[in-house]
Amino acid sequence: MSFQAYLDTIEKKTGKTPADLRAMGAEKGWTQGGTLAAGIRPMAIVEALKTDLGLGHGHAMAVVALLKGQKKEGDA
């Protein structure tokens, strides 16, 4: 599955676009300067996404990669 396919599935399930997810990350203090903020543990984000958005582990990890700046829209 491509990274874009993960993002498409997340949007279908939650209604949140990648821009929405980045905004959510900034709002919650998870990100700063296009990557994770100092002291933020990726697994804490994963657990919050599972609880708040009902995402599975793989899809939550895709959001973490997006928030870290490791992946972006359109990536394979």
All heavy atoms as TSV, in Angstrom:
chain	resi	resn	atom	element	x	y	z
A	1	MET	N	N	0.855	-1.173	0.000
A	1	MET	CA	C	0.000	0.000	0.000
A	1	MET	C	C	0.902	1.237	0.000
A	1	MET	O	O	1.850	1.310	0.773
A	1	MET	CB	C	-0.901	-0.028	1.234
A	1	MET	CG	C	-1.780	1.201	1.370
A	1	MET	SD	S	-2.834	1.198	2.838
A	1	MET	CE	C	-4.120	0.091	2.329
A	2	SER	N	N	0.606	2.179	-0.844
A	2	SER	CA	C	1.401	3.408	-0.898
A	2	SER	C	C	1.040	4.311	0.281
A	2	SER	O	O	-0.026	4.173	0.891
A	2	SER	CB	C	1.145	4.144	-2.204
A	2	SER	OG	O	-0.143	4.742	-2.203
A	3	PHE	N	N	1.936	5.237	0.562
A	3	PHE	CA	C	1.677	6.184	1.636
A	3	PHE	C	C	0.426	6.997	1.326
A	3	PHE	O	O	-0.398	7.246	2.210
A	3	PHE	CB	C	2.888	7.104	1.841
A	3	PHE	CG	C	2.742	8.000	3.025
A	3	PHE	CD1	C	2.819	7.487	4.307
A	3	PHE	CD2	C	2.506	9.355	2.869
A	3	PHE	CE1	C	2.662	8.311	5.409
A	3	PHE	CE2	C	2.350	10.181	3.963
A	3	PHE	CZ	C	2.438	9.656	5.240
A	4	GLN	N	N	0.270	7.382	0.058
A	4	GLN	CA	C	-0.913	8.152	-0.334
A	4	GLN	C	C	-2.189	7.346	-0.086
A	4	GLN	O	O	-3.201	7.904	0.342
A	4	GLN	CB	C	-0.837	8.584	-1.796
A	4	GLN	CG	C	-1.998	9.464	-2.225
A	4	GLN	CD	C	-2.107	10.756	-1.440
A	4	GLN	OE1	O	-1.133	11.486	-1.313
A	4	GLN	NE2	N	-3.280	11.053	-0.894
A	5	ALA	N	N	-2.130	6.038	-0.298
A	5	ALA	CA	C	-3.299	5.196	-0.041
A	5	ALA	C	C	-3.663	5.218	1.449
A	5	ALA	O	O	-4.847	5.242	1.800
A	5	ALA	CB	C	-3.048	3.773	-0.509
A	6	TYR	N	N	-2.646	5.217	2.305
A	6	TYR	CA	C	-2.909	5.342	3.747
A	6	TYR	C	C	-3.630	6.662	4.032
A	6	TYR	O	O	-4.617	6.700	4.763
A	6	TYR	CB	C	-1.607	5.304	4.555
A	6	TYR	CG	C	-1.141	3.922	4.925
A	6	TYR	CD1	C	-0.235	3.237	4.140
A	6	TYR	CD2	C	-1.602	3.299	6.074
A	6	TYR	CE1	C	0.211	1.974	4.475
A	6	TYR	CE2	C	-1.170	2.027	6.437
A	6	TYR	CZ	C	-0.265	1.376	5.630
A	6	TYR	OH	O	0.156	0.128	5.974
A	7	LEU	N	N	-3.116	7.754	3.453
A	7	LEU	CA	C	-3.729	9.063	3.686
A	7	LEU	C	C	-5.166	9.115	3.165
A	7	LEU	O	O	-6.041	9.690	3.817
A	7	LEU	CB	C	-2.897	10.166	3.036
A	7	LEU	CG	C	-1.495	10.376	3.590
A	7	LEU	CD1	C	-0.774	11.479	2.813
A	7	LEU	CD2	C	-1.516	10.692	5.074
A	8	ASP	N	N	-5.386	8.506	1.997
A	8	ASP	CA	C	-6.740	8.474	1.436
A	8	ASP	C	C	-7.695	7.721	2.351
A	8	ASP	O	O	-8.829	8.166	2.582
A	8	ASP	CB	C	-6.726	7.827	0.048
A	8	ASP	CG	C	-6.008	8.661	-0.999
A	8	ASP	OD1	O	-5.787	9.875	-0.773
A	8	ASP	OD2	O	-5.650	8.086	-2.048
A	9	THR	N	N	-7.246	6.593	2.888
A	9	THR	CA	C	-8.080	5.800	3.789
A	9	THR	C	C	-8.370	6.562	5.074
A	9	THR	O	O	-9.498	6.558	5.580
A	9	THR	CB	C	-7.398	4.451	4.106
A	9	THR	OG1	O	-7.206	3.742	2.874
A	9	THR	CG2	C	-8.234	3.607	5.052
A	10	ILE	N	N	-7.351	7.244	5.609
A	10	ILE	CA	C	-7.540	8.045	6.824
A	10	ILE	C	C	-8.576	9.133	6.574
A	10	ILE	O	O	-9.465	9.360	7.404
A	10	ILE	CB	C	-6.196	8.637	7.293
A	10	ILE	CG1	C	-5.274	7.528	7.797
A	10	ILE	CG2	C	-6.413	9.706	8.376
A	10	ILE	CD1	C	-3.822	7.946	7.958
A	11	GLU	N	N	-8.487	9.796	5.419
A	11	GLU	CA	C	-9.448	10.859	5.116
A	11	GLU	C	C	-10.864	10.308	4.980
A	11	GLU	O	O	-11.820	10.907	5.478
A	11	GLU	CB	C	-9.046	11.611	3.851
A	11	GLU	CG	C	-9.930	12.804	3.585
A	11	GLU	CD	C	-9.452	13.707	2.470
A	11	GLU	OE1	O	-8.362	13.468	1.926
A	11	GLU	OE2	O	-10.186	14.647	2.132
A	12	LYS	N	N	-10.999	9.156	4.331
A	12	LYS	CA	C	-12.331	8.534	4.188
A	12	LYS	C	C	-12.914	8.176	5.552
A	12	LYS	O	O	-14.107	8.355	5.789
A	12	LYS	CB	C	-12.253	7.290	3.314
A	12	LYS	CG	C	-12.120	7.596	1.854
A	12	LYS	CD	C	-12.005	6.320	1.037
A	12	LYS	CE	C	-11.617	6.658	-0.388
A	12	LYS	NZ	N	-11.145	5.506	-1.130
A	13	LYS	N	N	-12.055	7.666	6.436
A	13	LYS	CA	C	-12.536	7.216	7.747
A	13	LYS	C	C	-12.826	8.375	8.695
A	13	LYS	O	O	-13.797	8.334	9.444
A	13	LYS	CB	C	-11.496	6.275	8.370
A	13	LYS	CG	C	-11.911	5.750	9.716
A	13	LYS	CD	C	-10.975	4.699	10.238
A	13	LYS	CE	C	-11.518	4.216	11.560
A	13	LYS	NZ	N	-11.408	2.824	11.774
A	14	THR	N	N	-11.969	9.413	8.659
A	14	THR	CA	C	-12.065	10.472	9.673
A	14	THR	C	C	-12.537	11.816	9.123
A	14	THR	O	O	-12.900	12.699	9.905
A	14	THR	CB	C	-10.696	10.716	10.327
A	14	THR	OG1	O	-9.794	11.261	9.350
A	14	THR	CG2	C	-10.121	9.439	10.917
A	15	GLY	N	N	-12.454	11.990	7.799
A	15	GLY	CA	C	-12.771	13.282	7.204
A	15	GLY	C	C	-11.631	14.280	7.308
A	15	GLY	O	O	-11.768	15.436	6.932
A	16	LYS	N	N	-10.481	13.836	7.819
A	16	LYS	CA	C	-9.332	14.722	8.016
A	16	LYS	C	C	-8.323	14.579	6.878
A	16	LYS	O	O	-7.864	13.489	6.578
A	16	LYS	CB	C	-8.648	14.424	9.351
A	16	LYS	CG	C	-9.579	14.625	10.527
A	16	LYS	CD	C	-8.838	15.081	11.733
A	16	LYS	CE	C	-9.757	15.303	12.906
A	16	LYS	NZ	N	-10.540	16.498	12.802
A	17	THR	N	N	-7.993	15.719	6.276
A	17	THR	CA	C	-6.979	15.762	5.222
A	17	THR	C	C	-5.596	15.813	5.874
A	17	THR	O	O	-5.481	16.068	7.085
A	17	THR	CB	C	-7.163	17.016	4.356
A	17	THR	OG1	O	-6.886	18.168	5.179
A	17	THR	CG2	C	-8.564	17.105	3.757
A	18	PRO	N	N	-4.537	15.619	5.084
A	18	PRO	CA	C	-3.194	15.776	5.650
A	18	PRO	C	C	-2.988	17.158	6.292
A	18	PRO	O	O	-2.378	17.260	7.360
A	18	PRO	CB	C	-2.273	15.565	4.444
A	18	PRO	CG	C	-3.036	14.608	3.583
A	18	PRO	CD	C	-4.468	15.067	3.721
A	19	ALA	N	N	-3.526	18.201	5.679
A	19	ALA	CA	C	-3.416	19.541	6.265
A	19	ALA	C	C	-4.133	19.594	7.620
A	19	ALA	O	O	-3.632	20.210	8.573
A	19	ALA	CB	C	-3.982	20.585	5.317
A	20	ASP	N	N	-5.291	18.953	7.712
A	20	ASP	CA	C	-6.024	18.896	8.975
A	20	ASP	C	C	-5.206	18.167	10.045
A	20	ASP	O	O	-5.183	18.580	11.211
A	20	ASP	CB	C	-7.361	18.164	8.814
A	20	ASP	CG	C	-8.348	18.878	7.919
A	20	ASP	OD1	O	-8.277	20.115	7.803
A	20	ASP	OD2	O	-9.191	18.163	7.319
A	21	LEU	N	N	-4.552	17.082	9.636
A	21	LEU	CA	C	-3.749	16.298	10.575
A	21	LEU	C	C	-2.538	17.084	11.056
A	21	LEU	O	O	-2.191	17.033	12.237
A	21	LEU	CB	C	-3.323	14.972	9.931
A	21	LEU	CG	C	-4.470	14.018	9.607
A	21	LEU	CD1	C	-3.999	12.906	8.689
A	21	LEU	CD2	C	-5.088	13.454	10.885
A	22	ARG	N	N	-1.917	17.833	10.139
A	22	ARG	CA	C	-0.794	18.693	10.548
A	22	ARG	C	C	-1.270	19.773	11.517
A	22	ARG	O	O	-0.596	20.064	12.513
A	22	ARG	CB	C	-0.144	19.331	9.321
A	22	ARG	CG	C	0.706	18.391	8.532
A	22	ARG	CD	C	1.489	19.153	7.454
A	22	ARG	NE	N	2.076	18.236	6.531
A	22	ARG	CZ	C	1.548	17.898	5.350
A	22	ARG	NH1	N	0.410	18.436	4.946
A	22	ARG	NH2	N	2.163	17.040	4.578
A	23	ALA	N	N	-2.420	20.372	11.223
A	23	ALA	CA	C	-2.974	21.399	12.107
A	23	ALA	C	C	-3.291	20.800	13.476
A	23	ALA	O	O	-3.032	21.425	14.514
A	23	ALA	CB	C	-4.226	22.018	11.487
A	24	MET	N	N	-3.830	19.600	13.488
A	24	MET	CA	C	-4.141	18.915	14.736
A	24	MET	C	C	-2.858	18.664	15.530
A	24	MET	O	O	-2.818	18.878	16.750
A	24	MET	CB	C	-4.842	17.587	14.431
A	24	MET	CG	C	-5.231	16.779	15.627
A	24	MET	SD	S	-6.164	15.327	15.062
A	24	MET	CE	C	-5.546	14.120	16.184
A	25	GLY	N	N	-1.809	18.237	14.838
A	25	GLY	CA	C	-0.523	17.998	15.494
A	25	GLY	C	C	0.033	19.259	16.130
A	25	GLY	O	O	0.532	19.236	17.265
A	26	ALA	N	N	-0.076	20.369	15.427
A	26	ALA	CA	C	0.407	21.648	15.963
A	26	ALA	C	C	-0.456	22.093	17.148
A	26	ALA	O	O	0.067	22.543	18.178
A	26	ALA	CB	C	0.405	22.701	14.869
A	27	GLU	N	N	-1.765	21.939	16.994
A	27	GLU	CA	C	-2.711	22.340	18.043
A	27	GLU	C	C	-2.475	21.565	19.343
A	27	GLU	O	O	-2.569	22.121	20.437
A	27	GLU	CB	C	-4.123	22.079	17.529
A	27	GLU	CG	C	-5.234	22.645	18.336
A	27	GLU	CD	C	-6.567	22.382	17.638
A	27	GLU	OE1	O	-6.815	22.998	16.581
A	27	GLU	OE2	O	-7.334	21.546	18.158
A	28	LYS	N	N	-2.159	20.285	19.211
A	28	LYS	CA	C	-1.938	19.437	20.388
A	28	LYS	C	C	-0.514	19.558	20.930
A	28	LYS	O	O	-0.185	18.930	21.933
A	28	LYS	CB	C	-2.260	17.985	20.056
A	28	LYS	CG	C	-3.748	17.757	19.836
A	28	LYS	CD	C	-4.053	16.286	19.711
A	28	LYS	CE	C	-5.528	16.033	19.604
A	28	LYS	NZ	N	-6.193	15.963	20.890
A	29	GLY	N	N	0.334	20.340	20.243
A	29	GLY	CA	C	1.714	20.508	20.698
A	29	GLY	C	C	2.631	19.372	20.314
A	29	GLY	O	O	3.733	19.249	20.851
A	30	TRP	N	N	2.183	18.534	19.378
A	30	TRP	CA	C	2.998	17.403	18.944
A	30	TRP	C	C	4.108	17.821	17.991
A	30	TRP	O	O	5.108	17.134	17.895
A	30	TRP	CB	C	2.143	16.359	18.242
A	30	TRP	CG	C	1.120	15.682	19.096
A	30	TRP	CD1	C	1.112	15.581	20.462
A	30	TRP	CD2	C	-0.049	15.011	18.643
A	30	TRP	NE1	N	0.000	14.889	20.876
A	30	TRP	CE2	C	-0.728	14.521	19.780
A	30	TRP	CE3	C	-0.579	14.769	17.386
A	30	TRP	CZ2	C	-1.915	13.796	19.690
A	30	TRP	CZ3	C	-1.766	14.052	17.294
A	30	TRP	CH2	C	-2.424	13.570	18.436
A	31	THR	N	N	3.893	18.913	17.254
A	31	THR	CA	C	4.854	19.312	16.234
A	31	THR	C	C	5.352	20.733	16.454
A	31	THR	O	O	4.689	21.546	17.091
A	31	THR	CB	C	4.242	19.237	14.822
A	31	THR	OG1	O	3.117	20.112	14.752
A	31	THR	CG2	C	3.822	17.820	14.471
A	32	GLN	N	N	6.513	20.966	15.870
A	32	GLN	CA	C	7.098	22.300	15.890
A	32	GLN	C	C	8.099	22.364	14.737
A	32	GLN	O	O	8.955	21.488	14.608
A	32	GLN	CB	C	7.811	22.551	17.213
A	32	GLN	CG	C	8.360	23.941	17.352
A	32	GLN	CD	C	8.964	24.161	18.724
A	32	GLN	OE1	O	9.315	23.214	19.421
A	32	GLN	NE2	N	9.082	25.397	19.113
A	33	GLY	N	N	7.946	23.353	13.889
A	33	GLY	CA	C	8.872	23.526	12.783
A	33	GLY	C	C	8.863	22.407	11.765
A	33	GLY	O	O	9.901	22.090	11.186
A	34	GLY	N	N	7.714	21.784	11.548
A	34	GLY	CA	C	7.593	20.747	10.534
A	34	GLY	C	C	8.060	19.366	10.947
A	34	GLY	O	O	8.182	18.457	10.117
A	35	THR	N	N	8.314	19.164	12.235
A	35	THR	CA	C	8.687	17.848	12.746
A	35	THR	C	C	8.127	17.703	14.162
A	35	THR	O	O	7.472	18.611	14.666
A	35	THR	CB	C	10.220	17.645	12.712
A	35	THR	OG1	O	10.521	16.278	12.978
A	35	THR	CG2	C	10.930	18.555	13.687
A	36	LEU	N	N	8.377	16.562	14.781
A	36	LEU	CA	C	7.880	16.369	16.140
A	36	LEU	C	C	8.582	17.324	17.099
A	36	LEU	O	O	9.785	17.568	16.983
A	36	LEU	CB	C	8.101	14.931	16.607
A	36	LEU	CG	C	7.326	13.839	15.888
A	36	LEU	CD1	C	7.518	12.509	16.610
A	36	LEU	CD2	C	5.859	14.155	15.748
A	37	ALA	N	N	7.829	17.855	18.021
A	37	ALA	CA	C	8.387	18.747	19.044
A	37	ALA	C	C	9.269	17.934	19.989
A	37	ALA	O	O	9.079	16.721	20.151
A	37	ALA	CB	C	7.244	19.417	19.814
A	38	ALA	N	N	10.213	18.603	20.588
A	38	ALA	CA	C	11.121	17.951	21.533
A	38	ALA	C	C	10.330	17.281	22.645
A	38	ALA	O	O	9.380	17.856	23.181
A	38	ALA	CB	C	12.081	18.972	22.113
A	39	GLY	N	N	10.705	16.066	22.967
A	39	GLY	CA	C	10.081	15.343	24.066
A	39	GLY	C	C	8.792	14.607	23.716
A	39	GLY	O	O	8.231	13.923	24.562
A	40	ILE	N	N	8.333	14.750	22.485
A	40	ILE	CA	C	7.093	14.066	22.082
A	40	ILE	C	C	7.439	12.652	21.616
A	40	ILE	O	O	8.275	12.465	20.741
A	40	ILE	CB	C	6.367	14.834	20.962
A	40	ILE	CG1	C	5.962	16.224	21.443
A	40	ILE	CG2	C	5.162	14.051	20.450
A	40	ILE	CD1	C	4.992	16.228	22.612
A	41	ARG	N	N	6.795	11.689	22.228
A	41	ARG	CA	C	7.018	10.288	21.858
A	41	ARG	C	C	6.029	9.871	20.773
A	41	ARG	O	O	4.819	10.067	20.934
A	41	ARG	CB	C	6.849	9.387	23.084
A	41	ARG	CG	C	7.887	9.642	24.163
A	41	ARG	CD	C	7.679	8.784	25.416
A	41	ARG	NE	N	6.311	8.900	25.927
A	41	ARG	CZ	C	5.448	7.886	26.019
A	41	ARG	NH1	N	5.778	6.674	25.684
A	41	ARG	NH2	N	4.234	8.103	26.488
A	42	PRO	N	N	6.527	9.289	19.692
A	42	PRO	CA	C	5.632	8.859	18.621
A	42	PRO	C	C	4.508	7.939	19.097
A	42	PRO	O	O	3.376	8.060	18.649
A	42	PRO	CB	C	6.565	8.146	17.640
A	42	PRO	CG	C	7.890	8.815	17.847
A	42	PRO	CD	C	7.942	9.099	19.323
A	43	MET	N	N	4.814	7.044	20.024
A	43	MET	CA	C	3.774	6.112	20.470
A	43	MET	C	C	2.670	6.819	21.249
A	43	MET	O	O	1.530	6.349	21.260
A	43	MET	CB	C	4.379	4.974	21.295
A	43	MET	CG	C	5.205	4.013	20.446
A	43	MET	SD	S	4.363	3.418	18.951
A	43	MET	CE	C	3.043	2.473	19.660
A	44	ALA	N	N	2.962	7.943	21.874
A	44	ALA	CA	C	1.912	8.713	22.545
A	44	ALA	C	C	0.945	9.271	21.502
A	44	ALA	O	O	-0.272	9.283	21.717
A	44	ALA	CB	C	2.523	9.843	23.369
A	45	ILE	N	N	1.483	9.699	20.364
A	45	ILE	CA	C	0.641	10.190	19.267
A	45	ILE	C	C	-0.194	9.043	18.715
A	45	ILE	O	O	-1.396	9.186	18.486
A	45	ILE	CB	C	1.491	10.828	18.157
A	45	ILE	CG1	C	2.225	12.055	18.684
A	45	ILE	CG2	C	0.626	11.186	16.950
A	45	ILE	CD1	C	3.251	12.634	17.727
A	46	VAL	N	N	0.444	7.891	18.505
A	46	VAL	CA	C	-0.264	6.724	17.975
A	46	VAL	C	C	-1.443	6.366	18.872
A	46	VAL	O	O	-2.563	6.155	18.392
A	46	VAL	CB	C	0.702	5.524	17.819
A	46	VAL	CG1	C	-0.053	4.221	17.565
A	46	VAL	CG2	C	1.700	5.793	16.694
A	47	GLU	N	N	-1.208	6.304	20.166
A	47	GLU	CA	C	-2.287	5.942	21.091
A	47	GLU	C	C	-3.414	6.977	21.057
A	47	GLU	O	O	-4.593	6.613	21.083
A	47	GLU	CB	C	-1.744	5.766	22.509
A	47	GLU	CG	C	-0.862	4.540	22.665
A	47	GLU	CD	C	-1.534	3.244	22.234
A	47	GLU	OE1	O	-2.721	3.017	22.557
A	47	GLU	OE2	O	-0.859	2.449	21.548
A	48	ALA	N	N	-3.068	8.255	20.976
A	48	ALA	CA	C	-4.091	9.299	20.907
A	48	ALA	C	C	-4.900	9.183	19.621
A	48	ALA	O	O	-6.128	9.332	19.634
A	48	ALA	CB	C	-3.441	10.678	21.002
A	49	LEU	N	N	-4.233	8.912	18.504
A	49	LEU	CA	C	-4.940	8.776	17.225
A	49	LEU	C	C	-5.858	7.552	17.219
A	49	LEU	O	O	-6.949	7.590	16.651
A	49	LEU	CB	C	-3.942	8.695	16.070
A	49	LEU	CG	C	-3.140	9.977	15.805
A	49	LEU	CD1	C	-2.024	9.705	14.818
A	49	LEU	CD2	C	-4.051	11.094	15.322
A	50	LYS	N	N	-5.420	6.487	17.842
A	50	LYS	CA	C	-6.268	5.295	17.952
A	50	LYS	C	C	-7.525	5.613	18.757
A	50	LYS	O	O	-8.637	5.241	18.369
A	50	LYS	CB	C	-5.496	4.155	18.620
A	50	LYS	CG	C	-4.447	3.513	17.756
A	50	LYS	CD	C	-3.730	2.430	18.579
A	50	LYS	CE	C	-2.779	1.622	17.768
A	50	LYS	NZ	N	-2.141	0.547	18.584
A	51	THR	N	N	-7.342	6.316	19.868
A	51	THR	CA	C	-8.460	6.650	20.748
A	51	THR	C	C	-9.359	7.723	20.150
A	51	THR	O	O	-10.578	7.564	20.091
A	51	THR	CB	C	-7.928	7.128	22.115
A	51	THR	OG1	O	-7.151	6.086	22.689
A	51	THR	CG2	C	-9.060	7.503	23.049
A	52	ASP	N	N	-8.762	8.816	19.695
A	52	ASP	CA	C	-9.535	9.969	19.245
A	52	ASP	C	C	-10.154	9.800	17.865
A	52	ASP	O	O	-11.266	10.283	17.623
A	52	ASP	CB	C	-8.664	11.230	19.237
A	52	ASP	CG	C	-8.166	11.619	20.611
A	52	ASP	OD1	O	-8.675	11.082	21.623
A	52	ASP	OD2	O	-7.250	12.470	20.687
A	53	LEU	N	N	-9.427	9.144	16.953
A	53	LEU	CA	C	-9.907	9.031	15.574
A	53	LEU	C	C	-10.283	7.609	15.168
A	53	LEU	O	O	-10.768	7.398	14.069
A	53	LEU	CB	C	-8.843	9.568	14.598
A	53	LEU	CG	C	-8.433	11.024	14.766
A	53	LEU	CD1	C	-7.386	11.399	13.722
A	53	LEU	CD2	C	-9.632	11.950	14.668
A	54	GLY	N	N	-10.021	6.650	16.032
A	54	GLY	CA	C	-10.358	5.266	15.718
A	54	GLY	C	C	-9.447	4.647	14.671
A	54	GLY	O	O	-9.838	3.691	14.002
A	55	LEU	N	N	-8.229	5.167	14.549
A	55	LEU	CA	C	-7.302	4.614	13.562
A	55	LEU	C	C	-6.660	3.343	14.083
A	55	LEU	O	O	-6.498	3.159	15.296
A	55	LEU	CB	C	-6.191	5.628	13.247
A	55	LEU	CG	C	-6.616	6.926	12.579
A	55	LEU	CD1	C	-5.393	7.803	12.329
A	55	LEU	CD2	C	-7.352	6.671	11.281
A	56	GLY	N	N	-6.269	2.480	13.161
A	56	GLY	CA	C	-5.480	1.314	13.506
A	56	GLY	C	C	-4.028	1.722	13.661
A	56	GLY	O	O	-3.634	2.849	13.337
A	57	HIS	N	N	-3.207	0.792	14.106
A	57	HIS	CA	C	-1.800	1.093	14.378
A	57	HIS	C	C	-1.055	1.582	13.131
A	57	HIS	O	O	-0.342	2.584	13.180
A	57	HIS	CB	C	-1.102	-0.136	14.961
A	57	HIS	CG	C	0.295	0.137	15.393
A	57	HIS	ND1	N	0.590	0.744	16.588
A	57	HIS	CD2	C	1.476	-0.087	14.770
A	57	HIS	CE1	C	1.898	0.875	16.686
A	57	HIS	NE2	N	2.460	0.374	15.602
A	58	GLY	N	N	-1.213	0.893	12.018
A	58	GLY	CA	C	-0.501	1.260	10.794
A	58	GLY	C	C	-0.882	2.637	10.282
A	58	GLY	O	O	-0.020	3.419	9.869
A	59	HIS	N	N	-2.166	2.935	10.322
A	59	HIS	CA	C	-2.619	4.252	9.854
A	59	HIS	C	C	-2.160	5.360	10.810
A	59	HIS	O	O	-1.788	6.447	10.372
A	59	HIS	CB	C	-4.132	4.253	9.656
A	59	HIS	CG	C	-4.548	3.481	8.451
A	59	HIS	ND1	N	-4.810	2.140	8.502
A	59	HIS	CD2	C	-4.687	3.859	7.158
A	59	HIS	CE1	C	-5.113	1.710	7.284
A	59	HIS	NE2	N	-5.042	2.735	6.449
A	60	ALA	N	N	-2.156	5.071	12.100
A	60	ALA	CA	C	-1.660	6.049	13.065
A	60	ALA	C	C	-0.163	6.294	12.858
A	60	ALA	O	O	0.304	7.438	12.934
A	60	ALA	CB	C	-1.938	5.581	14.489
A	61	MET	N	N	0.594	5.242	12.555
A	61	MET	CA	C	2.023	5.402	12.278
A	61	MET	C	C	2.245	6.229	11.011
A	61	MET	O	O	3.218	6.981	10.923
A	61	MET	CB	C	2.705	4.041	12.157
A	61	MET	CG	C	2.869	3.313	13.473
A	61	MET	SD	S	3.862	4.205	14.697
A	61	MET	CE	C	5.453	4.203	13.902
A	62	ALA	N	N	1.351	6.102	10.049
A	62	ALA	CA	C	1.448	6.915	8.835
A	62	ALA	C	C	1.280	8.397	9.185
A	62	ALA	O	O	1.987	9.255	8.642
A	62	ALA	CB	C	0.408	6.477	7.810
A	63	VAL	N	N	0.379	8.699	10.092
A	63	VAL	CA	C	0.195	10.089	10.527
A	63	VAL	C	C	1.463	10.578	11.229
A	63	VAL	O	O	1.909	11.714	11.004
A	63	VAL	CB	C	-1.039	10.248	11.439
A	63	VAL	CG1	C	-1.120	11.667	11.998
A	63	VAL	CG2	C	-2.305	9.893	10.681
A	64	VAL	N	N	2.071	9.739	12.041
A	64	VAL	CA	C	3.323	10.120	12.708
A	64	VAL	C	C	4.389	10.441	11.662
A	64	VAL	O	O	5.098	11.448	11.781
A	64	VAL	CB	C	3.799	9.024	13.681
A	64	VAL	CG1	C	5.219	9.303	14.173
A	64	VAL	CG2	C	2.843	8.903	14.861
A	65	ALA	N	N	4.509	9.614	10.629
A	65	ALA	CA	C	5.484	9.875	9.556
A	65	ALA	C	C	5.189	11.206	8.872
A	65	ALA	O	O	6.109	11.962	8.542
A	65	ALA	CB	C	5.478	8.733	8.546
A	66	LEU	N	N	3.920	11.501	8.676
A	66	LEU	CA	C	3.517	12.778	8.088
A	66	LEU	C	C	3.928	13.937	9.004
A	66	LEU	O	O	4.509	14.934	8.553
A	66	LEU	CB	C	2.003	12.792	7.866
A	66	LEU	CG	C	1.410	14.056	7.269
A	66	LEU	CD1	C	1.724	14.127	5.778
A	66	LEU	CD2	C	-0.093	14.095	7.482
A	67	LEU	N	N	3.658	13.798	10.292
A	67	LEU	CA	C	3.969	14.849	11.249
A	67	LEU	C	C	5.479	15.043	11.424
A	67	LEU	O	O	5.931	16.160	11.654
A	67	LEU	CB	C	3.319	14.560	12.604
A	67	LEU	CG	C	1.804	14.535	12.637
A	67	LEU	CD1	C	1.300	14.176	14.031
A	67	LEU	CD2	C	1.209	15.843	12.162
A	68	LYS	N	N	6.230	13.961	11.287
A	68	LYS	CA	C	7.694	14.048	11.381
A	68	LYS	C	C	8.297	14.698	10.139
A	68	LYS	O	O	9.461	15.097	10.166
A	68	LYS	CB	C	8.300	12.648	11.522
A	68	LYS	CG	C	8.236	12.047	12.866
A	68	LYS	CD	C	8.961	10.707	12.836
A	68	LYS	CE	C	9.244	10.163	14.202
A	68	LYS	NZ	N	9.987	8.901	14.113
A	69	GLY	N	N	7.536	14.737	9.071
A	69	GLY	CA	C	8.070	15.262	7.814
A	69	GLY	C	C	8.827	14.215	7.015
A	69	GLY	O	O	9.470	14.524	6.018
A	70	GLN	N	N	8.735	12.941	7.425
A	70	GLN	CA	C	9.406	11.858	6.718
A	70	GLN	C	C	8.704	11.506	5.432
A	70	GLN	O	O	9.327	11.035	4.487
A	70	GLN	CB	C	9.467	10.605	7.593
A	70	GLN	CG	C	10.348	10.736	8.795
A	70	GLN	CD	C	10.291	9.489	9.677
A	70	GLN	OE1	O	9.232	8.891	9.843
A	70	GLN	NE2	N	11.424	9.133	10.226
A	71	LYS	N	N	7.404	11.676	5.411
A	71	LYS	CA	C	6.587	11.361	4.240
A	71	LYS	C	C	5.677	12.536	3.963
A	71	LYS	O	O	5.369	13.332	4.854
A	71	LYS	CB	C	5.727	10.122	4.493
A	71	LYS	CG	C	6.498	8.833	4.695
A	71	LYS	CD	C	6.872	8.273	3.360
A	71	LYS	CE	C	7.385	6.846	3.511
A	71	LYS	NZ	N	7.603	6.232	2.224
A	72	LYS	N	N	5.218	12.615	2.704
A	72	LYS	CA	C	4.283	13.675	2.325
A	72	LYS	C	C	3.275	13.129	1.337
A	72	LYS	O	O	3.420	12.014	0.836
A	72	LYS	CB	C	5.028	14.876	1.780
A	72	LYS	CG	C	5.809	14.608	0.518
A	72	LYS	CD	C	6.566	15.855	0.113
A	72	LYS	CE	C	7.225	15.774	-1.209
A	72	LYS	NZ	N	8.173	14.787	-1.526
A	73	GLU	N	N	2.264	13.933	1.062
A	73	GLU	CA	C	1.233	13.531	0.125
A	73	GLU	C	C	1.876	13.132	-1.208
A	73	GLU	O	O	2.830	13.753	-1.643
A	73	GLU	CB	C	0.253	14.675	-0.136
A	73	GLU	CG	C	-0.520	15.118	1.085
A	73	GLU	CD	C	0.180	16.223	1.863
A	73	GLU	OE1	O	1.400	16.134	2.071
A	73	GLU	OE2	O	-0.507	17.164	2.274
A	74	GLY	N	N	1.330	12.078	-1.801
A	74	GLY	CA	C	1.812	11.598	-3.081
A	74	GLY	C	C	2.965	10.621	-3.018
A	74	GLY	O	O	3.356	10.044	-4.023
A	75	ASP	N	N	3.544	10.399	-1.813
A	75	ASP	CA	C	4.637	9.443	-1.698
A	75	ASP	C	C	4.133	8.027	-1.922
A	75	ASP	O	O	3.006	7.688	-1.565
A	75	ASP	CB	C	5.284	9.520	-0.315
A	75	ASP	CG	C	6.228	10.688	-0.160
A	75	ASP	OD1	O	6.469	11.412	-1.156
A	75	ASP	OD2	O	6.743	10.894	0.955
A	76	ALA	N	N	4.996	7.242	-2.499
A	76	ALA	CA	C	4.657	5.839	-2.780
A	76	ALA	C	C	4.781	5.003	-1.535
A	76	ALA	O	O	5.363	5.354	-0.570
A	76	ALA	CB	C	5.568	5.293	-3.862
